[in-house]
Amino acid sequence: MLFLKSTSVTKAPGIYEVDIAAKPPGKTFGVFLATDPDNPPSSLLAGLAELGFQNTHSEAYTHKDRGKVLDLHFQKDGTDIFKGWKTEECEENLKAIDTLFGNIGITVTPRVMSLAEAYA
């Protein structure tokens, strides 16, 4: 679940927060979104599906400011061991993610999770 200060501010219509993160060693990234379930970012979700990302987690909750939030996680299998991404796939997929989010005005900064965060 992404940390939200408020549901009154969005990064783009229907999107409260975005995180592009990978478990160590950091070659296979997931897309983590906090969205507005009453105003879903349909074109972005369709774009993720077109890129081959599949929804692996969906959880609805009410934020402390009473706003509704739908937490979504997306993963894409690669061709490396344990369905991870090879270096070329990582570069290609991160570029596609950057383009997809850039088209709606969101700048993404991929990051590698800490061990504690990744396996909590």
All heavy atoms as an XYZ file, in Angstrom:
920
protein
N       0.845     -1.171      0.000
C       0.000      0.000      0.000
C       0.895      1.240      0.000
O       1.856      1.310      0.752
C      -0.900     -0.021      1.238
C      -1.878      1.088      1.268
S      -2.990      1.139      2.709
C      -3.389     -0.543      3.011
N       0.593      2.170     -0.859
C       1.375      3.394     -0.945
C       0.941      4.390      0.126
O      -0.233      4.455      0.485
C       1.195      4.036     -2.326
C       1.674      3.197     -3.506
C       1.327      3.888     -4.808
C       3.152      2.949     -3.429
N       1.895      5.168      0.609
C       1.588      6.178      1.607
C       0.973      7.390      0.932
O       1.554      7.974      0.028
C       2.849      6.593      2.365
C       2.599      7.729      3.314
C       1.937      7.506      4.513
C       2.982      9.014      3.011
C       1.674      8.544      5.379
C       2.732     10.061      3.869
C       2.078      9.820      5.062
N      -0.222      7.763      1.351
C      -0.905      8.942      0.828
C      -1.104      9.950      1.943
O      -1.584      9.598      3.013
C      -2.291      8.566      0.280
C      -2.379      7.562     -0.845
C      -3.846      7.346     -1.222
C      -1.598      8.015     -2.036
N      -0.739     11.194      1.660
C      -1.015     12.246      2.641
C      -2.473     12.662      2.573
O      -3.075     12.997      3.577
C      -0.109     13.451      2.394
C       1.348     13.178      2.683
C       2.176     14.414      2.461
C       3.632     14.133      2.766
N       4.471     15.294      2.537
N      -3.015     12.644      1.342
C      -4.370     13.135      1.143
C      -4.963     12.532     -0.124
O      -4.234     12.190     -1.053
C      -4.344     14.665      1.017
O      -5.563     15.147      0.551
N      -6.267     12.434     -0.171
C      -6.932     12.008     -1.406
C      -7.511     13.209     -2.155
O      -8.220     13.045     -3.132
C      -8.041     10.977     -1.110
O      -8.990     11.554     -0.224
C      -7.478      9.699     -0.532
N      -7.199     14.413     -1.700
C      -7.699     15.605     -2.389
C      -6.739     16.055     -3.489
O      -7.082     16.903     -4.304
C      -7.929     16.746     -1.398
O      -6.718     17.141     -0.797
N      -5.535     15.474     -3.532
C      -4.535     15.838     -4.534
C      -4.228     14.610     -5.379
O      -3.969     13.539     -4.846
C      -3.240     16.340     -3.858
C      -2.176     16.667     -4.895
C      -3.524     17.550     -2.989
N      -4.278     14.775     -6.702
C      -3.955     13.672     -7.602
C      -2.760     14.050     -8.474
O      -2.519     15.224     -8.727
C      -5.138     13.307     -8.503
O      -5.504     14.442     -9.286
C      -6.337     12.824     -7.699
N      -2.038     13.040     -8.929
C      -0.924     13.256     -9.855
C      -1.446     13.388    -11.288
O      -0.828     14.026    -12.125
C       0.076     12.117     -9.759
C       0.800     12.069     -8.426
C       1.990     11.148     -8.486
C       2.772     11.182     -7.204
N       3.560     12.364     -7.013
N      -2.565     12.735    -11.547
C      -3.274     12.785    -12.829
C      -4.700     12.345    -12.509
O      -4.943     11.788    -11.437
C      -2.621     11.852    -13.844
N      -5.644     12.577    -13.407
C      -7.020     12.164    -13.105
C      -7.109     10.684    -12.717
O      -6.680      9.804    -13.455
C      -7.771     12.447    -14.409
C      -6.997     13.570    -15.020
C      -5.555     13.268    -14.686
N      -7.630     10.436    -11.524
C      -7.827      9.084    -11.036
C      -6.613      8.435    -10.397
O      -6.690      7.301     -9.959
N      -5.476      9.154    -10.333
C      -4.248      8.570     -9.789
C      -3.736      9.428     -8.633
O      -3.391     10.592     -8.808
C      -3.155      8.473    -10.863
C      -3.647      7.619    -12.026
C      -1.868      7.879    -10.268
C      -2.713      7.611    -13.209
N      -3.695      8.817     -7.444
C      -3.171      9.512     -6.274
C      -1.654      9.384     -6.167
O      -0.968     10.341     -5.846
C      -3.792      8.951     -4.983
C      -5.273      9.145     -4.880
C      -6.115      8.057     -4.739
C      -5.839     10.414     -4.926
C      -7.492      8.218     -4.630
C      -7.213     10.584     -4.825
C      -8.030      9.479     -4.673
O      -9.383      9.654     -4.583
N      -1.146      8.184     -6.401
C       0.287      7.947     -6.223
C       0.743      6.827     -7.142
O      -0.035      5.937     -7.492
C       0.584      7.591     -4.763
C       2.050      7.551     -4.404
C       2.758      8.876     -4.606
O       2.485      9.831     -3.853
O       3.577      8.966     -5.549
N       2.028      6.877     -7.536
C       2.636      5.884     -8.405
C       3.982      5.505     -7.824
O       4.731      6.381     -7.368
C       2.859      6.436     -9.833
C       3.604      5.441    -10.698
C       1.556      6.849    -10.469
N       4.307      4.224     -7.851
C       5.629      3.763     -7.445
C       6.053      2.677     -8.425
O       5.298      1.741     -8.684
C       5.584      3.208     -6.013
C       6.961      2.900     -5.442
O       7.968      3.448     -5.944
O       7.029      2.107     -4.488
N       7.231      2.834     -8.988
C       7.830      1.830     -9.865
C       8.991      1.262     -9.072
O       9.988      1.947     -8.855
C       8.316      2.444    -11.200
C       7.237      3.317    -11.853
C       8.836      1.359    -12.127
C       5.952      2.605    -12.188
N       8.851      0.031     -8.601
C       9.838     -0.510     -7.675
C      10.156     -1.966     -7.981
O       9.335     -2.700     -8.526
C       9.327     -0.381     -6.240
N      11.369     -2.358     -7.584
C      11.829     -3.729     -7.773
C      12.398     -4.253     -6.472
O      12.980     -3.505     -5.684
C      12.904     -3.778     -8.853
N      12.216     -5.547     -6.263
C      12.891     -6.195     -5.143
C      14.363     -6.345     -5.518
O      14.701     -6.439     -6.701
C      12.277     -7.579     -4.892
C      10.863     -7.513     -4.374
C      10.301     -8.893     -4.120
C       8.883     -8.803     -3.585
N       8.291    -10.113     -3.356
N      15.259     -6.352     -4.524
C      16.683     -6.544     -4.833
C      16.874     -7.854     -5.594
O      16.168     -8.815     -5.305
C      17.343     -6.602     -3.454
C      16.379     -5.899     -2.544
C      15.013     -6.170     -3.102
N      17.737     -7.928     -6.588
C      18.777     -6.986     -6.982
C      18.306     -5.851     -7.875
O      19.086     -4.991     -8.248
C      19.792     -7.868     -7.711
C      18.943     -8.902     -8.371
C      17.822     -9.160     -7.391
N      17.042     -5.833     -8.268
C      16.496     -4.658     -8.933
C      16.489     -4.665    -10.436
O      16.754     -3.650    -11.058
N      16.152     -5.771    -11.069
C      16.024     -5.790    -12.524
C      14.585     -5.988    -12.988
O      14.273     -5.724    -14.136
C      16.881     -6.910    -13.125
C      18.345     -6.601    -13.139
C      19.219     -7.558    -13.938
C      18.602     -8.836    -14.356
N      19.514     -9.773    -15.003
N      13.711     -6.480    -12.126
C      12.324     -6.748    -12.504
C      11.414     -5.830    -11.693
O      11.245     -6.016    -10.499
C      11.970     -8.227    -12.257
O      12.924     -9.041    -12.928
C      10.573     -8.542    -12.762
N      10.851     -4.835    -12.356
C      10.085     -3.801    -11.670
C       8.589     -4.070    -11.719
O       8.074     -4.621    -12.693
C      10.375     -2.430    -12.290
C      11.743     -1.920    -11.964
C      12.856     -2.373    -12.655
C      11.927     -1.003    -10.948
C      14.122     -1.923    -12.338
C      13.190     -0.548    -10.622
C      14.285     -1.010    -11.325
N       7.912     -3.653    -10.674
C       6.464     -3.698    -10.613
C       5.920     -2.281    -10.638
O       6.633     -1.316    -10.341
N       4.668     -2.151    -11.002
C       3.981     -0.863    -11.017
C       2.956     -0.900     -9.893
O       2.094     -1.774     -9.855
C       3.296     -0.602    -12.377
C       2.525      0.703    -12.349
C       4.321     -0.628    -13.505
N       3.049      0.062     -8.988
C       2.170      0.138     -7.830
C       1.410      1.457     -7.914
O       2.025      2.523     -8.022
C       2.990      0.065     -6.534
C       3.847     -1.174     -6.465
C       5.135     -1.177     -6.983
C       3.348     -2.344     -5.916
C       5.923     -2.322     -6.944
C       4.123     -3.491     -5.864
C       5.423     -3.487     -6.382
N       0.082      1.379     -7.883
C      -0.766      2.563     -8.054
C      -1.770      2.682     -6.917
O      -2.357      1.691     -6.491
C      -1.570      2.463     -9.351
C      -0.840      2.374    -10.671
C      -1.821      2.064    -11.790
C      -0.122      3.678    -10.948
N      -1.986      3.898     -6.466
C      -3.107      4.222     -5.590
C      -4.055      5.033     -6.463
O      -3.696      6.120     -6.942
C      -2.645      5.016     -4.375
N      -5.240      4.495     -6.708
C      -6.170      5.118     -7.641
C      -7.497      5.458     -6.984
O      -7.821      4.960     -5.906
C      -6.449      4.188     -8.842
O      -7.144      3.028     -8.386
C      -5.161      3.789     -9.551
N      -8.252      6.281     -7.672
C      -9.600      6.649     -7.240
C     -10.575      5.650     -7.863
O     -10.747      5.641     -9.087
C      -9.904      8.072     -7.715
C     -11.305      8.537     -7.373
O     -12.121      7.727     -6.868
O     -11.595      9.725     -7.616
N     -11.200      4.781     -7.063
C     -12.098      3.777     -7.648
C     -13.335      4.368     -8.314
O     -13.936      3.726     -9.174
C     -12.480      2.897     -6.452
C     -12.251      3.737     -5.250
C     -11.141      4.687     -5.602
N     -13.701      5.591     -7.953
C     -14.862      6.233     -8.569
C     -14.505      6.941     -9.878
O     -15.383      7.364    -10.620
C     -15.488      7.243     -7.603
C     -16.085      6.567     -6.378
O     -16.488      5.385     -6.483
O     -16.130      7.207     -5.313
N     -13.210      7.108    -10.131
C     -12.726      7.781    -11.333
C     -11.463      7.051    -11.800
O     -10.375      7.609    -11.757
C     -12.430      9.255    -11.015
C     -11.978     10.025    -12.216
O     -12.278      9.676    -13.353
N     -11.216     11.084    -11.978
N     -11.584      5.780    -12.217
C     -10.390      4.995    -12.541
C      -9.649      5.530    -13.764
O     -10.276      6.049    -14.695
C     -10.949      3.594    -12.806
C     -12.358      3.814    -13.203
C     -12.821      5.033    -12.453
N      -8.319      5.407    -13.751
C      -7.517      5.847    -14.908
C      -7.554      4.775    -16.006
O      -6.564      4.076    -16.254
C      -6.124      6.010    -14.298
C      -6.083      5.001    -13.188
C      -7.484      4.957    -12.644
N      -8.686      4.633    -16.650
C      -8.928      3.539    -17.596
C      -7.900      3.462    -18.712
O      -7.438      2.369    -19.056
C     -10.326      3.665    -18.198
O     -11.292      3.630    -17.173
N      -7.525      4.599    -19.295
C      -6.571      4.563    -20.411
C      -5.195      4.104    -19.926
O      -4.504      3.369    -20.636
C      -6.486      5.919    -21.111
O      -6.032      6.917    -20.223
N      -4.805      4.506    -18.722
C      -3.524      4.063    -18.178
C      -3.559      2.563    -17.894
O      -2.610      1.835    -18.223
C      -3.173      4.820    -16.894
C      -1.880      4.326    -16.253
C      -0.677      4.898    -16.967
C      -1.843      4.637    -14.797
N      -4.631      2.081    -17.314
C      -4.759      0.659    -17.019
C      -4.748     -0.163    -18.308
O      -4.121     -1.229    -18.372
C      -6.021      0.390    -16.205
C      -6.087      1.092    -14.834
C      -7.415      0.814    -14.153
C      -4.925      0.686    -13.952
N      -5.397      0.337    -19.340
C      -5.377     -0.337    -20.644
C      -3.969     -0.328    -21.229
O      -3.517     -1.315    -21.813
C      -6.361      0.326    -21.605
N      -3.259      0.787    -21.049
C      -1.883      0.886    -21.536
C      -0.959     -0.104    -20.845
O      -0.093     -0.713    -21.482
N      -1.128     -0.274    -19.532
C      -0.328     -1.263    -18.808
C      -0.606     -2.671    -19.340
O       0.320     -3.467    -19.532
C      -0.612     -1.199    -17.311
C       0.016     -0.043    -16.549
C      -0.543      0.046    -15.130
C       1.535     -0.181    -16.518
N      -1.874     -2.963    -19.598
C      -2.240     -4.284    -20.138
C      -1.616     -4.488    -21.521
O      -1.105     -5.572    -21.820
C      -3.755     -4.428    -20.203
N      -1.620     -3.454    -22.345
C      -1.017     -3.542    -23.677
C       0.478     -3.803    -23.590
O       1.052     -4.462    -24.466
C      -1.276     -2.268    -24.470
C      -2.693     -2.114    -24.950
C      -2.949     -0.787    -25.647
O      -1.972     -0.136    -26.087
O      -4.124     -0.404    -25.735
N       1.125     -3.299    -22.541
C       2.564     -3.529    -22.336
C       2.850     -4.910    -21.751
O       4.005     -5.285    -21.605
C       3.150     -2.449    -21.421
C       3.183     -1.028    -21.963
C       3.684     -0.062    -20.907
C       4.053     -0.959    -23.218
N       1.799     -5.643    -21.384
C       1.978     -6.981    -20.849
C       1.960     -7.075    -19.336
O       2.225     -8.133    -18.771
N       1.622     -5.980    -18.658
C       1.546     -6.002    -17.195
C       0.200     -6.556    -16.762
O      -0.833     -6.203    -17.319
C       1.741     -4.592    -16.621
C       3.172     -4.139    -16.637
C       3.719     -3.560    -17.767
C       3.980     -4.317    -15.525
C       5.045     -3.155    -17.797
C       5.297     -3.914    -15.545
C       5.837     -3.338    -16.680
N       0.241     -7.434    -15.768
C      -0.976     -8.040    -15.252
C      -1.212     -7.597    -13.822
O      -0.268     -7.489    -13.030
C      -0.872     -9.562    -15.303
C      -0.726    -10.084    -16.710
C      -0.582    -11.596    -16.736
O      -0.444    -12.251    -15.718
N      -0.622    -12.153    -17.932
N      -2.468     -7.355    -13.503
C      -2.833     -6.966    -12.144
C      -2.663     -8.168    -11.224
O      -3.254     -9.213    -11.447
C      -4.267     -6.450    -12.114
C      -4.687     -5.978    -10.752
O      -5.554     -6.580    -10.137
N      -4.076     -4.925    -10.263
N      -1.830     -8.000    -10.176
C      -1.559     -9.098     -9.248
C      -2.136     -8.849     -7.861
O      -2.153     -9.756     -7.036
C      -0.051     -9.335     -9.109
O       0.577     -8.130     -8.636
C       0.564     -9.758    -10.438
N      -2.582     -7.627     -7.607
C      -3.127     -7.295     -6.291
C      -4.081     -6.117     -6.451
O      -3.801     -5.159     -7.167
C      -1.991     -6.912     -5.334
C      -2.459     -6.439     -3.994
N      -2.830     -7.296     -2.997
C      -2.630     -5.187     -3.499
C      -3.197     -6.586     -1.932
N      -3.088     -5.310     -2.218
N      -5.206     -6.200     -5.753
C      -6.191     -5.126     -5.774
C      -6.832     -5.065     -4.394
O      -7.382     -6.058     -3.925
C      -7.245     -5.430     -6.841
O      -8.215     -4.421     -6.873
N      -6.729     -3.908     -3.754
C      -7.288     -3.754     -2.405
C      -7.919     -2.373     -2.264
O      -7.273     -1.357     -2.487
C      -6.182     -3.928     -1.366
C      -6.664     -3.781      0.061
C      -5.535     -3.942      1.075
O      -4.408     -4.288      0.696
O      -5.812     -3.694      2.260
N      -9.173     -2.349     -1.893
C      -9.891     -1.094     -1.675
C      -9.855     -0.750     -0.192
O      -9.908     -1.635      0.657
C     -11.328     -1.214     -2.151
N      -9.731      0.529      0.099
C      -9.790      0.989      1.484
C     -10.239      2.445      1.514
O     -10.271      3.116      0.486
C      -8.450      0.803      2.201
C      -7.302      1.653      1.685
C      -7.002      2.885      2.262
C      -6.513      1.220      0.632
C      -5.954      3.657      1.798
C      -5.464      1.984      0.161
C      -5.182      3.207      0.753
O      -4.140      3.973      0.290
N     -10.591      2.910      2.688
C     -10.962      4.307      2.885
C      -9.821      4.998      3.599
O      -9.382      4.560      4.665
C     -12.258      4.421      3.712
O     -13.296      3.706      3.023
C     -12.669      5.874      3.878
N      -9.334      6.066      3.006
C      -8.228      6.838      3.576
C      -8.697      7.562      4.839
O      -9.899      7.761      5.029
C      -7.743      7.848      2.528
C      -6.474      8.539      2.878
N      -6.438      9.748      3.502
C      -5.185      8.175      2.682
C      -5.178     10.115      3.673
N      -4.402      9.172      3.192
N      -7.760      7.978      5.662
C      -8.132      8.657      6.904
C      -8.906      9.948      6.667
O      -9.635     10.404      7.536
C      -6.893      8.921      7.770
C      -5.902      9.873      7.150
C      -4.672     10.043      8.012
C      -3.679     10.952      7.331
N      -2.462     11.083      8.104
N      -8.780     10.540      5.452
C      -9.565     11.743      5.147
C     -10.908     11.394      4.497
O     -11.575     12.252      3.951
C      -8.762     12.723      4.288
C      -8.468     12.215      2.888
O      -9.014     11.159      2.480
O      -7.672     12.859      2.182
N     -11.279     10.123      4.551
C     -12.550      9.580      4.069
C     -12.610      9.373      2.555
O     -13.645      9.012      2.016
C     -13.746     10.438      4.511
C     -13.875     10.570      6.003
C     -14.817      9.513      6.491
N     -15.118      9.731      7.914
C     -14.941      8.815      8.821
N     -14.480      7.642      8.497
N     -15.237      9.057     10.075
N     -11.510      9.627      1.852
C     -11.485      9.368      0.416
C     -11.323      7.890      0.126
O     -10.645      7.172      0.856
N     -11.964      7.424     -0.939
C     -11.850      6.022     -1.333
C     -10.572      5.828     -2.151
O     -10.239      6.657     -2.999
C     -13.037      5.605     -2.188
C     -14.359      5.610     -1.468
C     -15.439      5.167     -2.439
C     -16.823      5.452     -1.920
N     -17.830      5.151     -2.948
N      -9.884      4.700     -1.909
C      -8.648      4.394     -2.620
C      -8.687      2.935     -3.069
O      -9.143      2.064     -2.326
C      -7.406      4.617     -1.710
C      -6.122      4.261     -2.453
C      -7.360      6.049     -1.201
N      -8.203      2.695     -4.273
C      -8.018      1.340     -4.766
C      -6.532      1.166     -5.031
O      -5.948      1.851     -5.881
C      -8.827      1.094     -6.041
C      -8.720     -0.308     -6.642
C      -9.201     -1.373     -5.652
C      -9.510     -0.390     -7.940
N      -5.916      0.282     -4.262
C      -4.489     -0.002     -4.369
C      -4.301     -1.129     -5.386
O      -4.879     -2.206     -5.225
C      -3.990     -0.415     -2.975
C      -2.485     -0.508     -2.878
O      -1.808      0.337     -3.474
O      -2.001     -1.426     -2.188
N      -3.526     -0.878     -6.440
C      -3.318     -1.857     -7.508
C      -1.840     -2.141     -7.706
O      -1.019     -1.214     -7.680
C      -3.889     -1.331     -8.828
C      -5.377     -0.989     -8.859
C      -5.719     -0.263    -10.153
C      -6.203     -2.249     -8.713
N      -1.500     -3.405     -7.913
C      -0.122     -3.798     -8.199
C      -0.104     -4.544     -9.533
O      -0.968     -5.396     -9.784
C       0.417     -4.741     -7.125
C       0.436     -4.152     -5.754
N       0.934     -4.821     -4.678
C       0.022     -2.955     -5.269
C       0.830     -4.085     -3.596
N       0.264     -2.945     -3.942
N       0.891     -4.241    -10.359
C       1.038     -4.874    -11.665
C       2.436     -5.443    -11.823
O       3.412     -4.804    -11.416
C       0.785     -3.861    -12.790
C      -0.614     -3.339    -12.820
C      -0.980     -2.244    -12.049
C      -1.579     -3.942    -13.610
C      -2.276     -1.764    -12.056
C      -2.884     -3.459    -13.626
C      -3.227     -2.372    -12.849
N       2.527     -6.619    -12.428
C       3.805     -7.277    -12.704
C       3.807     -7.747    -14.152
O       2.754     -8.002    -14.736
C       4.002     -8.498    -11.797
C       4.042     -8.194    -10.317
C       5.299     -7.473     -9.884
O       6.365     -7.648    -10.455
N       5.168     -6.621     -8.888
N       5.006     -7.874    -14.692
C       5.175     -8.408    -16.039
C       6.271     -9.464    -15.990
O       7.375     -9.191    -15.512
C       5.559     -7.291    -17.021
C       5.772     -7.775    -18.443
C       6.115     -6.618    -19.358
C       6.334     -7.119    -20.787
N       6.628     -6.002    -21.695
N       5.959    -10.657    -16.471
C       6.944    -11.727    -16.499
C       8.011    -11.443    -17.539
O       7.742    -10.869    -18.601
C       6.285    -13.072    -16.835
C       5.409    -13.602    -15.709
O       5.521    -13.085    -14.569
O       4.620    -14.517    -15.969
N       9.223    -11.885    -17.218
C      10.332    -11.780    -18.149
C      10.794    -13.166    -18.563
O      10.175    -14.175    -18.219
N      11.911    -13.228    -19.278
C      12.423    -14.496    -19.789
C      13.634    -14.990    -19.010
O      14.218    -16.013    -19.365
C      12.798    -14.361    -21.277
O      13.795    -13.340    -21.419
C      11.575    -14.014    -22.118
N      14.020    -14.298    -17.942
C      15.147    -14.713    -17.123
C      14.678    -15.737    -16.090
O      13.487    -16.060    -16.006
C      15.776    -13.496    -16.441
C      17.259    -13.694    -16.124
O      17.768    -14.806    -16.337
O      17.896    -12.726    -15.658
N      15.558    -16.204    -15.270
C      15.246    -17.186    -14.242
C      14.151    -16.636    -13.322
O      14.107    -15.432    -13.038
C      16.511    -17.573    -13.454
C      16.238    -18.764    -12.556
C      17.078    -16.419    -12.670
C      17.493    -19.417    -11.998
N      13.256    -17.495    -12.901
C      12.120    -17.145    -12.043
C      11.242    -16.046    -12.646
O      10.667    -15.219    -11.949
C      12.574    -16.733    -10.643
C      13.418    -17.745     -9.951
C      14.730    -17.463     -9.612
C      12.917    -19.003     -9.654
C      15.525    -18.409     -8.983
C      13.703    -19.958     -9.024
C      15.017    -19.661     -8.687
N      11.159    -16.016    -13.972
C      10.329    -15.057    -14.722
C      10.779    -13.605    -14.542
O      10.010    -12.669    -14.704
C       8.854    -15.194    -14.355
C       8.270    -16.549    -14.693
C       6.801    -16.613    -14.372
C       6.232    -17.975    -14.703
N       4.805    -18.055    -14.403
N      12.029    -13.412    -14.184
C      12.587    -12.066    -14.041
C      12.923    -11.464    -15.392
O      12.832    -12.115    -16.433
N      13.321    -10.200    -15.362
C      13.682     -9.499    -16.585
C      15.178     -9.586    -16.813
O      15.974     -9.379    -15.891
C      13.313     -8.020    -16.494
C      11.859     -7.725    -16.391
C      10.808     -8.592    -16.505
C      11.285     -6.446    -16.140
N       9.619     -7.928    -16.349
C       9.877     -6.604    -16.119
C      11.805     -5.189    -15.931
C       9.008     -5.537    -15.904
C      10.945     -4.129    -15.713
C       9.554     -4.304    -15.705
N      15.564     -9.849    -18.051
C      16.966     -9.744    -18.447
C      17.269     -8.254    -18.584
O      16.362     -7.416    -18.642
C      17.213    -10.474    -19.758
C      17.063    -11.981    -19.612
C      17.355    -12.690    -20.908
C      17.245    -14.199    -20.694
N      17.417    -14.940    -21.938
N      18.543     -7.914    -18.647
C      18.954     -6.508    -18.711
C      18.262     -5.765    -19.855
O      17.769     -4.651    -19.670
C      20.483     -6.402    -18.845
O      21.082     -7.052    -17.717
C      20.943     -4.954    -18.893
N      18.198     -6.401    -21.034
C      17.574     -5.751    -22.196
C      16.078     -5.535    -21.950
O      15.519     -4.498    -22.322
C      17.755     -6.595    -23.468
C      19.183     -6.921    -23.819
C      19.753     -8.095    -23.013
O      19.001     -9.021    -22.641
O      20.962     -8.064    -22.734
N      15.433     -6.531    -21.344
C      14.003     -6.410    -21.041
C      13.767     -5.294    -20.034
O      12.794     -4.539    -20.144
C      13.466     -7.720    -20.464
C      13.391     -8.844    -21.462
C      13.044    -10.168    -20.817
O      13.700    -10.567    -19.822
O      12.105    -10.810    -21.305
N      14.642     -5.201    -19.045
C      14.516     -4.150    -18.031
C      14.570     -2.774    -18.682
O      13.705     -1.924    -18.427
C      15.615     -4.305    -16.983
S      15.538     -3.073    -15.665
N      15.567     -2.558    -19.534
C      15.701     -1.261    -20.208
C      14.474     -0.953    -21.062
O      13.943      0.159    -21.033
C      16.969     -1.252    -21.073
C      18.241     -1.274    -20.267
C      19.492     -1.480    -21.120
O      19.370     -1.544    -22.374
O      20.574     -1.593    -20.523
N      14.022     -1.953    -21.821
C      12.862     -1.771    -22.701
C      11.593     -1.489    -21.904
O      10.819     -0.584    -22.234
C      12.691     -3.034    -23.545
C      11.558     -2.972    -24.542
C      11.446     -4.281    -25.321
O      12.421     -4.655    -25.992
O      10.374     -4.915    -25.247
N      11.361     -2.273    -20.852
C      10.146     -2.106    -20.056
C      10.134     -0.781    -19.294
O       9.096     -0.118    -19.216
C       9.976     -3.276    -19.082
C       9.600     -4.563    -19.783
O       8.929     -4.553    -20.809
N      10.036     -5.683    -19.252
N      11.274     -0.387    -18.739
C      11.326      0.900    -18.023
C      11.106      2.065    -18.973
O      10.444      3.048    -18.612
C      12.639      1.048    -17.260
C      12.779      0.173    -16.015
C      14.148      0.378    -15.376
C      11.672      0.443    -15.008
N      11.618      1.964    -20.183
C      11.388      3.019    -21.174
C       9.899      3.104    -21.526
O       9.326      4.188    -21.608
C      12.218      2.753    -22.432
C      12.098      3.840    -23.464
C      12.990      3.590    -24.654
C      12.815      4.710    -25.672
N      13.635      4.514    -26.850
N       9.252      1.941    -21.704
C       7.820      1.916    -22.024
C       6.988      2.477    -20.866
O       6.036      3.234    -21.090
C       7.383      0.488    -22.355
N       7.361      2.138    -19.629
C       6.665      2.667    -18.448
C       6.821      4.176    -18.388
O       5.850      4.910    -18.152
C       7.197      2.009    -17.155
C       6.748      0.546    -17.074
C       6.740      2.780    -15.918
C       7.452     -0.246    -15.979
N       8.035      4.650    -18.607
C       8.308      6.093    -18.576
C       7.471      6.823    -19.626
O       6.878      7.862    -19.348
C       9.803      6.339    -18.799
C      10.180      7.788    -18.597
O       9.872      8.343    -17.522
O      10.781      8.374    -19.523
N       7.380      6.260    -20.810
C       6.578      6.863    -21.885
C       5.098      6.866    -21.531
O       4.414      7.885    -21.689
C       6.806      6.111    -23.214
O       8.196      6.200    -23.560
C       5.960      6.689    -24.330
N       4.594      5.736    -21.043
C       3.174      5.619    -20.692
C       2.778      6.672    -19.650
O       1.796      7.390    -19.816
C       2.867      4.212    -20.171
C       1.426      3.943    -19.741
C       0.484      4.013    -20.937
C       1.323      2.586    -19.059
N       3.551      6.766    -18.572
C       3.222      7.729    -17.528
C       3.539      9.161    -17.969
O       2.824     10.096    -17.600
C       3.934      7.373    -16.220
C       3.277      6.236    -15.494
C       3.688      4.933    -15.692
C       2.207      6.462    -14.639
C       3.072      3.878    -15.046
C       1.580      5.418    -13.985
C       2.010      4.116    -14.190
N       4.586      9.335    -18.748
C       4.937     10.664    -19.250
C       3.836     11.251    -20.122
O       3.607     12.467    -20.119
N       3.130     10.396    -20.844
C       2.036     10.862    -21.706
C       0.875     11.454    -20.918
O       0.050     12.173    -21.486
C       1.529      9.720    -22.592
C       2.488      9.391    -23.711
O       3.348     10.191    -24.067
N       2.361      8.198    -24.268
N       0.789     11.139    -19.620
C      -0.271     11.740    -18.795
C       0.310     12.725    -17.775
O      -0.359     13.108    -16.822
C      -1.150     10.670    -18.107
C      -0.340      9.746    -17.208
C      -1.938      9.884    -19.128
C      -1.184      8.835    -16.336
N       1.580     13.098    -17.987
C       2.190     14.135    -17.157
C       2.780     13.666    -15.836
O       3.020     14.485    -14.952
N       3.024     12.375    -15.699
C       3.611     11.861    -14.462
C       5.047     11.431    -14.730
O       5.309     10.625    -15.624
C       2.818     10.662    -13.910
C       1.397     11.087    -13.527
C       3.525     10.052    -12.705
C       0.513      9.947    -13.048
N       5.971     11.979    -13.966
C       7.364     11.582    -14.034
C       7.582     10.455    -13.037
O       7.244     10.594    -11.862
C       8.294     12.763    -13.685
O       8.034     13.832    -14.601
C       9.745     12.359    -13.764
N       8.109      9.325    -13.509
C       8.351      8.190    -12.624
C       9.848      8.048    -12.376
O      10.664      8.357    -13.238
C       7.774      6.873    -13.191
C       6.259      6.933    -13.250
C       8.338      6.544    -14.552
N      10.174      7.596    -11.178
C      11.560      7.352    -10.796
C      11.648      5.927    -10.257
O      11.305      5.689     -9.094
C      12.023      8.366     -9.730
O      11.788      9.686    -10.214
C      13.486      8.181     -9.402
N      12.051      4.985    -11.095
C      12.171      3.599    -10.631
C      13.162      3.499     -9.474
O      14.154      4.225     -9.430
C      12.686      2.845    -11.860
C      12.281      3.695    -13.017
C      12.377      5.109    -12.516
N      12.865      2.589     -8.546
C      13.736      2.427     -7.384
C      13.804      0.955     -6.996
O      12.934      0.168     -7.349
C      13.223      3.250     -6.209
C      11.897      2.749     -5.668
C      11.343      3.618     -4.539
N      10.128      3.033     -4.002
C      10.084      2.124     -3.029
N      11.199      1.708     -2.456
N       8.944      1.632     -2.606
N      14.842      0.608     -6.255
C      14.984     -0.740     -5.723
C      14.590     -0.679     -4.257
O      15.078      0.154     -3.495
C      16.433     -1.256     -5.890
C      16.589     -2.631     -5.259
C      16.816     -1.292     -7.363
N      13.688     -1.572     -3.866
C      13.212     -1.615     -2.480
C      14.338     -2.068     -1.541
O      15.240     -2.791     -1.962
C      12.070     -2.627     -2.339
C      10.840     -2.327     -3.118
S       9.663     -3.709     -2.875
C       8.498     -3.363     -4.151
N      14.226     -1.672     -0.291
C      15.138     -2.217      0.724
C      14.727     -3.662      0.969
O      13.611     -4.082      0.654
C      15.024     -1.420      2.018
O      13.747     -1.642      2.620
N      15.626     -4.465      1.531
C      15.294     -5.859      1.850
C      14.105     -5.948      2.780
O      13.221     -6.776      2.622
C      16.496     -6.571      2.445
C      17.604     -6.950      1.453
C      18.812     -7.497      2.206
C      17.096     -7.964      0.460
N      14.077     -5.079      3.795
C      12.985     -5.088      4.770
C      11.643     -4.794      4.099
O      10.628     -5.436      4.370
C      13.251     -4.085      5.884
N      11.639     -3.830      3.206
C      10.414     -3.450      2.494
C       9.979     -4.547      1.516
O       8.795     -4.871      1.426
C      10.664     -2.155      1.742
C       9.479     -1.635      0.979
C       9.778     -0.373      0.184
O      10.964     -0.053     -0.049
O       8.814      0.273     -0.221
N      10.928     -5.135      0.827
C      10.625     -6.120     -0.199
C      10.045     -7.406      0.363
O       9.210     -8.037     -0.268
C      11.879     -6.429     -1.013
N      10.491     -7.778      1.539
C      10.071     -9.066      2.081
C       9.254     -8.940      3.357
O       9.205     -9.850      4.168
C      11.296     -9.969      2.276
C      11.985    -10.213      0.943
C      13.137     -9.530      0.604
C      11.412    -11.062      0.009
C      13.729     -9.722     -0.630
C      11.985    -11.260     -1.215
C      13.166    -10.592     -1.544
O      13.738    -10.775     -2.776
N       8.584     -7.791      3.512
C       7.744     -7.569      4.697
C       6.409     -8.265      4.550
O       5.906     -8.518      3.509
C       7.522     -6.092      4.917
